[in-house]
Amino acid sequence: MKGEEPSEERKAKETDGRKLDAVNVDAEKKKDEANVAEEKIFASAMNENSIDEKKFQLVSRRELLKLTPVLALGAFAIPGLQEKLLKKGLGFSDWASARLFRSGHRATTFENADVAPFDKFPINGYDVDDPGVDLENWKLTVSGAVKTPGRYTLAHVQALPAIRQNTRHVCVEGWDVIGRFGGARLSDFLTMVGADRTAKYITVTCADDYYESLDMATALHPQTLLCYEMYDQPLTREHGAPLRLQAPTKVGYKQAKYLMELKVTHVLDKVGYWEDQGYSWFYGL
Amino acid sequence: MSGAVIEIIQEKNKEKDSEPIVVARAAYEHPLVVRLCHWINTVALFVMVGSGLQIFRAFPSFGAKIPQKDLLHWPKAFAIGGWLGGALQWHLTFMWIYIATGVWYLGYQVFSGNYRQVLFTHRDLPGVWPMVKHYFFFGPKPTVRESYNPLQKQAYTSAIGLGVLSVLTGLCVWKPIQFSWLAWMMGGFHYARIWHFAVMWAILFFILGHLVMVILHGWNNFVSMLTGWKKDPEY
């Protein structure tokens, strides 16, 4: 702890003969070089734990003022600013999320034995469990930056290679459940309709007025499905018949049900039902 | 105990005014970076815990969704954000402040060498039992030789460890797939969420103890975390 005392100070102490602290003698002598002396006092005080009371108060005050940057956090308490700052924070998180996303990195898949029973897989709708989709005449309207826009039947989707995967569904609320999903890769479908892969987003509109959007990297991820099966059975109405999104690298509210329209776009005109109320847009797991 | 005596020397100034020079004893204990990090972290932790509890309210359970068995109903009055979406905004904003402060603090401590002040090592082991006897069983107070006694070092080192754990478990709740190896070590997303919650309570337990000790150690000790200087140190 104790550094070596400068010999000059020691001499001063000896010649002085009094009990006065050597450091203060030093300071008195060099009043012109106030700053130098001051620094010496502090340096010495660190070693000897003794300091001029007045200087101590001055230094204390100065050191206290150095903490003022902390007060900048008070900006979060200002009502007008709070919303903007939190939006910025959420935006930064989304930006970081997109950076962290690795398009080749797959979500963990599970054995059939780990899959929760079908009746234990929660049904989570924002509005109604059955928006009354006409399953007989259902078609998916595809538009935007694609070579062949138009209306596609379920048979078109089912003609693509079928994928079946047991993955974890994570809800923003905190619960999670391992389910079994089946469908066509969204990337295969995008290839079929001749989508511009340099476009940034995929947006979907649902029969229950729900809407969502995905970044292109997630849309092209090999585990992102246009899902028409759960537990090897056609989707039931509560789970989004006839077609839903299933992206295991995304949180639950991105897995839109009852798909009606799909658009490939460079500009995001519709973000998402929950996102418009303040949820994170990217929310990749 | 005698170390706390204030050393006051009054001496006439010969040259000009007869202003007395009062010499006090004080030690510079907390560098600016440590103090800044401490107070930023105080705010950040407050927000992280408050918003975290609001997020927990959305699904106050660690079991399955069906059937849902709630663990506890945390009162909304002691939570931040108003609803799940609002709380997530606070949590996802302040986690960056929390992480940045942690990285800054750890980087500073390591590179400045100041970590020696607080890091609990094997050298502190012999001093633990006398301190425990003093704190909990009215034993005599061991001689104070440095700014932190062995038990304090143990507590602060653990708290820093808990801070790191809170970030790691949080990352696994936020990105269980991108940090799959880390989530795997914790038993997957489901268990990472439990760990994250447990670490929060451990941190709150530390804070409780910390606050009690701050009150017991008095004003000069508290001021030292503001100005860096502790008046009348016991060493």
Interface residues (C-beta under 8 A of the other chain):
Chain A: M1 R18 K19 L20 D21 N24 E28 F42 A45 M46 N49 S50 I51 D52 E53 K54 F56 V59 S60 R61 E63 L64 K66 L67 P69 V70 L73 F76 L85 L86 K87 K88 G89 L90 F92 S93 S97 L100 F101 R102 H105 R106 A107 T108 A116 D119 K120 F121 P122 R168 V170 C171 V172 E173 G174 W175 D176 V177 P248 T249 W274 Q277 G278 Y279 S280 G284 L285
Chain B: E7 I9 E11 N13 E15 I21 V22 V23 A24 R25 A26 A27 Y28 L32 R35 L36 W39 I40 V43 V47 I55 F56 A58 F59 S61 A64 K65 I66 Q68 L84 G85 G86 L88 Q89 W90 L92 T93 F94 M95 W96 I97 E146 K175 P176 I177 Q178 S180 W184 G188 F189 H190 R193 V223 L226 T227 G228 W229 K231 P233 Y235
